[in-house]
Amino acid sequence: MSEHLPITDGARPRWRGLVTTVMLILISVMIVRDILGWRWTGTPPSPPDATQQSR
């Protein structure tokens, strides 16, 4: 059975490592952009309740 298996040196092809690296970088950039956007472009605080009377 082992004579039918292809012989490999155990290393991944270079393009697979490159694709993995690029995907991780893109995911990281998207997460950071989402967090920063949520923090600095959040909704302003709600105005005070209109039913309260000022003194």
C-alpha positions in Angstrom: 0.0 0.0 0.0 2.8 2.4 0.8 4.3 2.0 -2.6 1.4 3.8 -4.2 1.7 7.0 -2.1 3.6 9.9 -3.6 7.0 10.7 -2.0 7.0 14.1 -0.3 9.5 15.9 1.9 6.8 17.0 4.3 7.0 20.6 3.5 4.0 22.5 2.1 4.3 24.1 -1.3 5.4 27.7 -1.2 2.1 29.1 -2.7 0.1 27.4 0.0 2.1 29.1 2.7 1.8 32.4 0.9 -2.0 32.1 0.6 -2.3 31.3 4.3 -0.2 34.3 5.2 -2.1 36.7 3.0 -5.4 35.4 4.4 -4.3 35.9 8.0 -3.1 39.4 7.2 -6.4 40.3 5.5 -8.5 38.9 8.4 -6.4 40.8 10.9 -6.8 44.1 9.0 -10.6 43.6 8.8 -10.8 42.9 12.6 -8.7 45.9 13.5 -10.6 48.2 11.1 -13.9 47.0 12.6 -12.8 47.6 16.2 -11.3 51.1 15.4 -14.4 52.0 13.5 -16.7 50.9 16.2 -14.7 52.8 18.8 -14.3 56.2 17.0 -17.5 56.4 14.9 -19.9 55.2 17.6 -23.3 56.8 18.0 -23.4 59.9 20.1 -24.9 59.7 23.6 -28.7 59.9 23.6 -30.2 63.2 24.6 -31.9 63.6 28.0 -35.5 62.5 28.3 -37.9 65.1 26.9 -40.5 64.4 29.6 -38.3 65.9 32.4 -39.0 69.5 33.3 -36.2 71.9 33.7 -36.0 74.0 36.9 
